């Protein structure tokens, strides 16, 4: 996993535009980002939308859940699972996904894009 630096917070959407316990896909600048609202945990996560296994833009359509205390996303096609907080692959593979910081202010969701 590479370490990236935050460049700026970008307005992603309104809270009401999101799906509880699910994900949506956003295009911020030139990046497809998957945004997840894990209502049961009251936590927000953002990751790259591309599944690194087959290079398809589908993670936003995956199923969120937990592996112990770790929040995860499962690719809807390949069932590879990734930690939503760190991006590490939880399926035993060496691939990982990018994660982005998320904040919610005044009913709007912001994502920090990285270099």
N, C-alpha and C positions, 0 to 999 in steps of 0.2 A: 504494500500500500504506500502510495506517495504522499508526502506532506505538502499541502497546498496553503497558500496565504489568501486571506479574505481581501477582496478588492472593494466590494460595496454591497450594501443591502439593496435589493430590488423588490419592488412591489410585485407580488405574485398574483394575488386575487383577494376577494372578500372572503371572510370566514364562511359566509352562507353559500359560497360557490363550491365548497368542498363536500366530500362524502364522508359521513361518519363511519369509522372503522373500515376505511377503504382508501383508494388513491385516485388522483387525477393527474393528467399529463399537462405540463405547461411548457411553452417555449419562451425561455428567457435569454435574450441576446441570441447567440447561436447554439444554445444548449437545450436539449430536451430534458426536463427535470420531472421526476415523479414526486408528488407531494402527498403525504399520508397524514390523516388525522386519526390517531388511535384513541378514540373516545373513552374506552374502558380504562385507559391509563392516563387520560387527559394530557397526551403528548403529541407533538408534531414532529415529523421527520421529512427530510427531502433527500433524494438520491438521484443518481443518473437514471434515466429511463431505459437505457440499453442493457439488456441481459448480456453479460460477457461470454456466456456459453455459446450461443449461436448468433450473437450480434443483432438481435431483434429488439426493437423499441417497444417493450411490452411490460416492464416491471410495474408501471402504474396500475395495471389490471390484475396484478397478483393478489394473493390472499395474505393478509397480515395476521399475525398471531404471536405467540411467545414460545420460546424454548427455555424452560425454567423462568428466570427473571429477564431474559434477553428478548427484546422486541425483534421480530423478524418479518421478512417478506419472502414469499415463495413465488418463483417464476411460474406464470400460468401454463406455459408450454412444457418446460423441462423439469419443473419441480425442484430446481436448485434453490436453496434458501440462503438468505443473506441477512446479517444483523443490520437493523435499521439505524442503530446508533454509531456503529464503527465501519460498516461496509464489508466486514469479513465474511467469507463464504462459510456457512455452517454445515455444508453438505460434504465436507472433506476435500473439496477441490482447492487449488491454490489461487483461483481467480478471486477478485474482490470488486466491489463497486464503490464509486465516489459517494460521499455523503456531504450534505451542506447544512450549515446552521439555519435554523428557522426561528422567527419571532413573530408574535401576534400583538398588534397594538391597535386599539380603537376599532376593532372589527376587521382589520386588514392583516393579511399574512405576508411576511417579507422573508426572502431567502437571500443569504449571502453567497454570491457567486465567487468563484475562486479561479486563480490562474491555472 
